[in-house]
Amino acid sequence: MKNKAMAAVAAMVATLCALSACGNQEKAAGSQPELRSGETVETLAVITESTTMQVTTAPATEPKVVKLSAESETKPLVTEPAEPTTEPTEPTEATEEFVLSSEEVADKMYDFFAEKGYNDAQIAGIVGNAEVESGLEPSRGVPGGGFGLFQLMDCEQRREMLAALDAHGVGKYATSDYWDFEASDFDTREDFDIFMDIMLDYTMNPNDPTWMNEIACTDSPEEAAEVFLVHYERAVNGGSPIEYYEPYSGLYYQGTSKRREAARRWYEYYTA
C-alpha cells in the first residue's frame, strides 16, 4: 500500500511539473484536480488512491412487484371460509341404555317389600328364593314350566298377572322372545319398573296370606328364606332339610341350603 502511495506521489509531481511548464494551457480531460487551500500533494495522493481502490458493487436486486389484475385488486387476499351447504343439525339427546343387573332387581325388590313393612332379613329371605328360582331374571320363562322371578306355574294368579302386564304395555317381556337364560334386559328403566311392580303385586296374593304372616315373625335371613320356600314356593322333595323354621325342621325341600346362602349374602348387601 505504501509503494502505491509513493508511486502516486511521483506521478503527481511529474504532472504538476508538466502543467507548470505549459502555463495556462487547458487541462486535458481526466487530469487530476488542482490543489485546494490547505491540501498538499501527499494528501491529494491519498485521496486519489482511496478513490481508485473503491470496490463497486452491483445494485441490490429490486424486489419483484406482483401486479394484481383489476379483478383481484377488488377482492381481499384472505378469502372467507365457504358457507356450509346444509343446515347444521341440532345434537340429539343420547338415549339412556338400561342394562339389567342382579343388584337392580334386588334393589327394586327391597324398595317394594320395605314399603310393605318387612325388614332387611325378611326381604333378603324373599330375594334369596328369587335368585335360586330365576337367577333374578324377572322375565325368565321355561316352555311348559314356570315364569318370572319365582317361576310361577300356570294358574289363575299367573294368568291375571300376564293380562295386567299386557294392559300396561309391557306384555312383550313375558313372551318367549325374552326367555333368555343369559340376560333379559328391558328396553328402558320405565318398562322395568312397571313390569316389576306388577309382578311383585301379584306375589302379594291376598288369597294366600300364610307366607306373609309367617315371614313377618322371622328374625334371620335364613329362617325367612325357609318360610318363603315352604309356604310360597312349596318346592318339596329336595336334597337338603329345613333347619331354621321350626314347624318344618328336618323336612326336605328343593335347594334349601342354596336359598339360605343367597339370603345371607343379600342381607349383608342390604346392611353393608
Secondary structure, DSSP 4 states (H G I P E B T S, - for coil): -HHHHHHHHHHHHHHHHHHHHTTTPPPPTTPPPPPPTT--HHHHHHHHHHHHTPPP-PPPPPPP-PPPPHHHHTS-SSPPPPPPSSPPPPPPPPPPPP---HHHHHHHHHHHHHHTT--HHHHHHHHHHHHHHHTT-TT-B-TTS-BTTTTBPSSHHHHHHHHHHHHTT-GGGGSGGG--SS----SSHHHHHHHHHHHHHHHS-TT--HHHHHHTT--SHHHHHHHHIIIII--EEEEEE--SSGGGTT-EETTHHHHHHHHHHHHHHHH-
